[in-house]
Amino acid sequence: MERRPDPSEDSVLVQASQTDPQRFAELYDRHAPDIHRYAARRLGHSAADDVVAETFLVAFRRRNRFDPSRGSARPWLYGIASNLIAGHRRSEVMQYRVLARTAVDPVVEGHDDRADSRVAAAAVTRQLGAALARLSKGDRDVLLLVAWESLTYEEVAQALAIPVGTVRSRLNRARKKVRKALGGADPTAAREEFTRG
């Protein structure tokens, strides 16, 4: 069984990279796959490669501003990625509109999915894609960081540099809008269908 890295080790890596820049590569190895998956789901694979590269370039340049008392660099990196994704807003909204029309999420679409489960999930996925496209950037960022990346409210607050209360209100508003778009269905259950493909 593979050992999950201790989040507090991130601060050690960031601090060590001040004198030994090669240590920053370890931070990349730890978090780049998750950041890539997140960016790909929001923008598609081709843009995700650029977002990941730019996220870690920005993080490397700003590593002296990282607060080591935070421990994990995960919220910091998601915050940088979210800001970069904002520069691709048109692409992101277009991605959700395609999802709304086709009900196919290319990031989670597997080759061995059963046809009957895909057909059942297609209607929910279309509605979810349309709902995500209609959310404001702030509401969408909060919802997706919580739903897709399992960040805590505190981590989302750190990532987006907003108060925890704002995270809670944005998440509540986003959930209500998504629930309404899904005809009252629980958006968490829709997300589970959405992530299973």
N, C-alpha and C positions, 0 to 999 in steps of 0.2 A: 504494500500500500504506500502510495506516494505521500510524503509529508508536505502539508501545506505550510508555506513560509509564514513565519511569525511577523505580523504587521509592524511590530515595533522595530524590526530589523531594517525597515525602510529608512527610518531616520538615520540609522547608523550608516547606511549606504550613501544617503544624500550627503551627510557630513564628510564621510571618507572621500567622496568624489571631489570635494573642494581641493584636496591636495593630490589626489590620484583620480583624474577624470575617467579612467577606465572602469572604476567601480560603478559608475552610473549605468554601464551596460547591464549589470545585474538587476537593476531596477527595471530596465527595459524588458529583460527576459521574464521577470515576474509578472508585469502588468500589461505588456503590449498585446498579448492575445485577447484579453478581456476588453481592452480599449478598442481593438480592431473589430471585435464582434459587435460591440455597442455602436460604433460609427457605421459599420456595414448595415446594420439593421435600420439605421436612420437615413443613410445616404446611398447605400449600395457599395459593392466591393471596390470599385475603382476609386471612388472618392475616399473610402475608408483608409486605403493605403497612404494617401496624402495626409489625411487627418492624423493618423498615428505618427507618421514621421514628424509632422509639424508639432504635435503634442509633446513629443519627447525632446525636440529641439528647443521649444519654448521652455520646457521644464529644466533642461540642462542649463540654458542661459540664465534662468531665474533660481537656480538651486540654492544660491546664497540667501534667498528670501524665504525658503521653506522653514516653517516653524517645527523644530525637532520635537517639541512637546506633543505634537499631534500623533506621533508614532507612525501610523500608516500614511503612505503617500497616495493611496488610492483615491480619496476624495479630491485631493489637489490635482491629480492627473485627470480625473473625470471633469473637474471644473474647467481645466484648460481645453479639454476635448469638446466640452459643451459650448464653450465660447467660439471655438473654431467651427463647429458644426453650424452655429448661428450665421456664419458667413456663407453657408450653403443652404440657406432657408428655402429658396426656390426648389432646389434639388430634393430636399427632404420632403416638402409638401407634395412634390410630384411623385416621389416614391410611395407615399401613403395613398395618393390617388390611384396609382397603378395597383397597389394592394387592394384598394376598394373595388376596382374593376375586375381583377383577376383572382383575388383571394389566394395568391401564391406569394409567400414570403421566401425569396430566393436564398436567404441566409439559413433558414431552418428547414427548407424543403429537402427531404431525404428521398433516396431512390427506392427504399424499401417500404414506404408508407402504404398502408392499405387504402384502396380506393374508397371504400365505404366510409371510413373515418374522415378522409379528405373531403368528400362531398358534404358530410354533416357539418364539418368545421368551416366550409367555404362561405356560407351565408354570414356566420358570425365574424369571420375574418374580414369580409368585405365591409361590414358595418364598422368594425373596429378600425380599419384603415381609413375610412371616411371620417370617423370621429377624431382620430389622431391628426388628420390633415386640418381639421377645423379648430383645434386647440391653439391657444396663444403659445408663443415660444416658451415663456416662463412656465406655464402650466404643463406643457409637454415635457420640458426638461425634467421637472420634478417627478412627474408621473413615470417617465421611462427610467430614470435613475433608481427609483424605488422598485418598480415592477420588473424591469429587465435585469438590472444590475444588483438588486437587493441591498442597496445602500440604506443605512439607517437615516432617520430624519436629521440627526446631527451631522452625518457625513454629507448629506445633500446640502445642508446649510453651509458647511465648509466649502464644498465643491462650487457652489454658486454664489458664495459670499453674501448670503441673505440670512435673516434671523430664522430660527426654528419655527417660530409662529407663522412666518410667511410660507415656509415649506408646508406646514399643516394646512393653511388656508388654500394654497395653490393645489395641493393634492386633493383636498376635499372638493374643490371646484371642478378639477379635472375628472375625478371619479364620477361626480354627478352628471357631467356632460357625456361621459362615455356610457354610463349606465342608461341615460336617456336615449342615446343613439342605439343602444343594444336592446331597446324596448323594455327596460327595467331589469335586464339580466345583470348579474354580478360581474363587474369588469374583471375581477380576479379570475373567475372561472373562464371568462373569454380569453384572458391572457394565457391561461394554461392550454387552452385549445390552440391559441395562436402560436405558442412556442413549440407545441408538439407537431405542428404542421398539419 
